[in-house]
Amino acid sequence: MLRKTEADQRPGQGDEDEGTPVSVKIRERLSAARKRFNANDNIAEFIEPGELEALLDEVEVKMKGVLESLVIDVDNDHNTDNTARRVAKMYLNEVFKGRYVAAPSLTEFPNAEHLNELMIVGPITVRSACSHHFCPIIGKLWIGVMPNEHTNVIGLSKYARLAEWVMGRPQIQEEAVVQLADLIQEKTRPDGLALVMEAEHFCMGWRGVKEMNSKMINSVMRGVFLKDPNLRREFLSLLPRKN
């Protein structure tokens, strides 16, 4: 009997690996790299070509098991026929897409005119999901930027794309806004950055206390927005009044 070579025995290679679920292979890579894979982390660099489709198949099977455990007749109920597949596609390709795809490409331009005046982008519609109950979070986001001569200028639509990428993961609002602020800070290097997000949480309106009119508002202030109260007041005063 031939002995397997060391290369054949490595995780992800050889015949013995064929029956390993793709989620396990991805986890092994993450663990080997000592990378975190929390609900709101992006793991795109650890997913190999073709594996997202295989992961979709795996999630479909497990989602069907969830429906069966909820005592739903998935074989005869026309309302839930193919529901497991639709839910799997929704999670991987839509609402949690920000976990599984790389960051959107950005075209950056130098601040040739040395712009140094306040710029506000918004409201940007944000859609996410509560990481506690997987219920929707729907809201609006405003971004204030105070550039300097070294700031990278990006197109207005790119702020929305970055927001969509970060929010497209199971999140809690407080962490999501900080994640997005860190990303914009890294990409643009402004003198100041301010974010305000206002959102409805369906985990509060659909279940629990069932409070339908409550919203959460939080903000992140960086650089001169944090140090200069007049600039901070100017930014907040220019936002549309909340209802």
NORDATA-V642456 format. One line per field, one symbol per residue. ss: DSSP state (2 for helix, 1 for strand, 0 for the rest). phi: phi as a letter, one per 20 degrees, with the letter a starting at -180 (. if undefined). burial: # if it has 9 or more other ideal C-beta (glycine too) atoms within 8 Angstrom, else .. A space follows every 50 residues. Layout:
# NORDATA-V642456
ss=???
phi=???
burial=???
This chain:
# NORDATA-V642456
ss=00000222200000222000022222222222000000000002220000 22222222222222222220000000022200222222222222202222 00000001110000000111111111111100000111111111110000 01110222222222222001102222222222222222000111111111 1222200000000001111111122220222222222200000
phi=.fefffffefgncnffefefgfffffffffffeldfcfgdeecgfddegn fffffgfffgfffffffffeldffeceffdfmfgfffgffffdcfdgfed cfgffcedcfefelfbdfccdqfefdcbbffeclefccaccccdcdfcfd feecfgffffffffffffbfcdgfffffgffgffgffdlefbbcccccbe dffeeebmfleedecdcbbcccmffeedffffffgffefgfff
burial=........#.......#....#..######....#....#####.##... ##.########.##.###.....#..#..#..##..######.####### ...#.#.#..#...#..#####.#.######...#.############.. ####...################.#######.###.############## #####........#.#.#########.#..##.##...#....
